[in-house]
Amino acid sequence: MTGSRRLTAIIGREGDAYVSLCPELDIASQGATIEEARTNLIEALTLFFETASAEETAKRLRGEVFVTQVEVPVG
């Protein structure tokens, strides 16, 4: 490995599992626990960087991602 890259991981519960998403690359994974979902996402991202060409990485990689909450009226 020549280096590392800091990416965003968003993890949410879906039923009995946790789903993890990296919005910069639109890559997702899941696990039975938060830590497992995080670990599985790291594995999926590692595999992506090991197999994707530089062109594919550049095409998919979003520069900045902002994670925030918004309040909307319901009902």
N, C-alpha and C positions, 0 to 999 in steps of 0.2 A: 504494500500500500504506500502511495506516495504522499498522502495527506488526508485531510478530512474536510468535510463541509457541514456547517450547521444548518439544519433544516427544521421546519415546523412539524410537529406531530399533534394532531387533534384526535383525542380519544373520547368516544362516547359509548354508552351502554345501548345495546340493541338486543332486547329479549334477555336471554341467559348468557350472552357473550358481550365482548367489548370490541368495537371496530376502531381501527386507527387509520388516519389519513394524513398523508403528506401533501398539502395543497400546492406546493411549489412544482411538484411533478405529477400530481393526480395519481398517486400510487397509494393503495390501501391494503390493509391486512386485518387480521382479527385474532382474538385469543379468549381464553376462559377468564382471564384476569387482566387488569390494567397493565401489569408488568409484562404478561405474556403477549398482549396486543402490541405493546411498545417494542418488545424484543423481536416479534415477528415482522413488524414494520421495518425495523433496522435491517433485518435479513433480506426483506424484499428490496429495499433501497440499495443495499450492498450488491445484490445480484443484478439490479438494473445497471449500476455503474460499472460492474464487471463486464457486462455483455453489450451495452448500448454504445453505439458509435458516438463520436464527438458531435456529429451533426444531429443525431437523435436527441442527445442530451440538451444541446442548445435549443432545439425546436420545442422541447417540452418544458424546459426550466423557466419558471416565472421569476422575475427579478425580486420583487418585493411582495410580501403577503402580510396583510394586516388582519389580526384577529381581534374582534371586539364584540360586544353585545349591543343589540338594539331593542328598543321597546316598541311594540306595535299594538294598536287596539284590536281586541278580539270580541266576538259576540256582539 
